[in-house]
């Protein structure tokens, strides 16, 4: 598919200038083709950031850090090197970040924002399913309003962009640290350009065998698994929290509270939706399980007392809503473009069946939204090329880091990716952490990653288990007959 990048193209120099407010961070921009089969055609601007190695005499090369998404983290990829200042990586690597094509300060992929007609509801009734689908149909049309440029904002082209940056930097090989969606970018890069990849770390990885529909579905599954684990822990501490003995009783308390919140709000789903989101989000955070149990107890008491203000006040500030884009304006559409790399069914009835099932079993953390019709069900069109089938054609074995309770990239993805690529797996046990290295304070994970990236030392075994964050120090009830 890709055409030839000419020598003249590669003679374009990167001009680095100090970033405002960050004395060590430099910014630059590179020109990359929209369509690599036509490299002299329309060009995109790619925004780059760099921090040079602290100890040039020990410099071992360039480490490119790739953020999550698709289109995630506000597109602030070029400033990621700042997060690694003070680590051993900063001593020996030039650290490079990129606003991936379509995001941040790179040339944006934009779509027309479209209105929604259905109130936000974590447990939508059947009566609104068709309207939800029509809202998504309109969103798909908004993505196509600018033509077919979206077809070129793909993971494969992002990998090509990174390889072009490598060549502009004059590097024979680069090392990669990818978080979340960045793990897919790193794995695709290695599959496409094995001779250009040295060491790689994939932190909180997608599953190499799942399409985007299955990936979304398993986010809801992962959230429910965390809720069940929290309910089991809380159910062994009824004397402390009063939510019932055993997991089933605790989940019954959660459901009765959700029902009471709807009655309290005269049928409006708003408070229940926030409650469901908070339960799903907080259940991943093992050290805060006691706080979640107390929050559920407080909201339940307020709802039973008919005190809507108290319930709303207890939930206030627990969940921040991302601001939307007013209809008629433009918004970033990289998420839609990338997730349409794989096929979405066009028959709506299976989506509706999933929504009914997940409404009952996986309402937490917006589980139903993760199985409802997505833009790909409404004729976005054919991607410019098929998605990459991941492989390791010969680049060095790397590291996969995955927690067993990751709420966004289901834990099954870690071992599957390690097996597929021949990497070593670092499994964080009893943890709901997502994007772990350098961000969660996990000293053992940080040491393993740094030993490998800096010194090339992989763990002795193919799978290394390390403990996650400690659960709260709340003693179990004395009774030995707690329900399972």
C-alpha positions, 0 to 999 in steps of 0.5 A, spaced: 500 500 500 505 505 502 509 508 496 516 510 496 518 516 501 523 520 497 530 522 499 527 529 498 522 528 503 527 525 508 531 531 507 526 535 511 529 537 517 526 537 524 526 544 527 526 544 535 524 550 539 523 550 547 516 549 549 513 554 553 513 553 561 518 547 560 525 548 559 527 542 557 522 540 553 522 541 545 517 542 540 517 540 533 513 538 527 514 533 521 510 533 515 507 526 513 502 524 508 495 523 509 495 517 504 502 513 504 500 510 497 501 517 495 506 520 499 507 527 495 499 528 496 496 531 501 500 532 507 499 532 515 502 536 520 505 531 526 506 535 533 512 532 536 516 533 543 523 531 545 527 531 552 534 529 551 538 524 555 540 527 562 547 523 561 549 524 553 555 519 555 550 514 556 545 515 551 542 509 548 537 512 543 530 514 542 524 512 546 518 514 543 512 514 548 505 513 545 499 514 549 492 511 549 486 512 546 484 512 540 484 519 540 485 519 548 488 523 553 486 530 550 491 528 544 497 531 549 502 525 546 507 530 545 508 532 552 509 525 555 516 525 556 515 530 561 512 524 565 518 521 565 523 526 567 527 523 573 526 516 571 532 512 569 529 512 562 530 520 562 538 519 563 539 514 557 534 516 552 532 521 548 524 521 550 520 523 544 512 524 544 507 525 539 500 527 538 498 522 533 495 524 527 488 527 528 489 529 535 492 535 539 496 539 536 497 535 530 492 536 524 486 534 527 481 529 524 474 533 525 467 531 524 460 535 525 457 534 532 450 532 532 445 532 537 442 527 541 435 526 543 435 520 548 437 522 555 443 519 558 441 513 562 446 507 564 440 503 564 436 505 558 429 502 557 427 498 550 423 504 548 429 508 547 433 503 543 431 505 536 432 513 538 439 511 541 440 507 534 438 514 530 442 518 534 448 514 532 446 514 525 447 521 525 453 521 528 456 516 523 453 521 518 457 527 521 463 523 521 462 522 513 461 530 512 468 531 510 469 526 505 473 519 506 479 522 509 477 518 516 479 512 512 487 514 512 487 516 520 488 508 522 493 505 526 497 502 520 498 509 518 500 512 525 505 506 525 508 509 518 508 516 521 512 513 527 517 510 522 518 516 518 519 520 525 524 515 526 528 516 519 527 524 520 531 523 527 536 519 524 535 513 528 536 506 525 532 503 531 527 506 536 525 503 542 517 504 544 513 505 550 506 504 549 500 505 554 493 502 552 491 504 545 499 505 544 500 498 545 496 496 539 500 502 535 507 499 538 505 492 536 503 494 529 509 498 528 513 492 530 509 487 525 510 492 520 517 495 521 521 489 525 528 491 523 526 498 526 524 496 533 529 495 539 526 494 546 518 495 547 514 495 553 506 494 552 502 497 558 495 495 559 494 492 552 488 491 548 487 483 546 490 481 539 485 477 537 479 481 538 476 486 533 473 493 536 466 491 538 469 485 542 474 490 545 468 495 547 464 489 550 469 486 554 470 493 558 463 492 561 465 485 563 472 487 566 468 493 570 463 487 572 468 483 575 471 488 579 464 490 582 463 483 584 470 482 587 468 489 591 462 486 593 465 479 595 470 483 600 464 488 602 460 482 604 465 479 608 465 486 612 457 487 614 459 489 621 463 495 618 459 497 612 452 494 613 451 492 606 449 485 607 453 479 608 456 476 602 457 478 595 449 477 593 447 481 599 451 487 597 449 487 590 442 487 592 443 493 596 446 496 590 440 494 586 435 497 591 439 503 592 439 504 584 431 503 584 430 508 590 434 513 586 430 513 580 423 513 585 426 519 588 428 523 582 420 522 580 423 517 574 429 521 572 435 516 571 440 522 572 442 520 579 442 513 578 446 513 572 451 517 576 451 512 582 452 506 577 458 510 574 461 511 580 460 504 583 463 501 576 469 506 576 471 506 584 470 498 584 477 498 580 481 501 586 482 496 591 485 501 596 478 505 596 474 499 597 472 501 604 470 508 601 466 505 596 462 501 601 461 507 605 459 511 599 453 506 597 451 506 604 450 513 605 447 514 598 442 508 600 440 512 607 439 518 603 435 515 598 431 511 603 429 517 607 427 521 601 432 526 601 434 527 594 439 533 596 443 529 600 444 523 595 446 528 590 451 531 594 454 525 596 455 523 589 457 530 587 464 531 585 465 523 584 464 523 577 467 528 572 463 529 565 467 530 559 464 537 556 461 535 549 461 539 543 455 543 541 451 541 535 453 544 528 460 545 531 466 540 529 469 535 534 475 530 534 473 524 530 479 519 531 476 514 535 470 513 530 476 512 525 480 508 528 475 503 531 472 502 524 478 499 522 474 492 524 467 490 521 461 492 525 455 488 524 449 492 521 443 488 524 441 492 530 437 486 533 443 483 536 446 490 539 439 491 542 439 484 545 446 485 548 443 492 551 438 488 555 443 483 557 448 488 560 442 493 562 441 487 567 448 484 569 453 490 567 450 496 568 456 499 572 461 504 569 456 505 563 456 498 561 450 498 556 453 504 552 459 499 550 455 494 547 450 499 543 450 500 536 456 504 534 458 508 528 461 503 524 454 499 524 451 505 519 455 505 513 462 509 515 465 505 509 471 501 507 477 502 511 483 504 506 486 497 508 485 491 512 487 492 519 494 489 521 494 481 523 499 482 529 506 478 529 513 478 531 517 477 525 524 478 528 524 484 533 527 483 540 522 480 545 519 485 550 515 486 556 507 486 557 504 489 563 497 488 565 493 488 571 488 482 572 483 487 574 484 493 568 477 496 567 479 498 560 483 493 557 480 486 559 486 482 563 485 477 558 489 481 553 495 481 556 497 474 556 494 473 549 499 479 547 505 476 550 503 469 547 502 472 540 509 476 540 513 472 544 514 477 550 514 476 557 508 478 561 508 482 568 502 480 571 499 485 577 495 481 581 489 483 585 489 490 582 485 495 578 490 499 575 490 501 568 497 504 565 501 502 570 509 504 569 511 511 572 503 513 573 501 508 579 507 508 584 508 501 583 515 500 585 516 493 582 513 494 576 517 500 575 524 497 576 522 491 572 520 496 566 527 500 567 531 494 568 529 492 561 529 498 557 535 501 560 539 494 561 536 489 556 534 485 562 528 481 562 525 477 568 527 470 568 520 467 567 515 468 561 510 470 566 512 474 573 506 476 578 507 482 582 502 484 588 497 490 586 495 495 591 493 493 598 486 493 600 483 497 606 485 494 613 478 493 615 478 486 618 473 481 616 467 479 620 468 474 626 462 469 623 465 463 619 459 462 615 459 468 610 455 467 604 460 466 598 
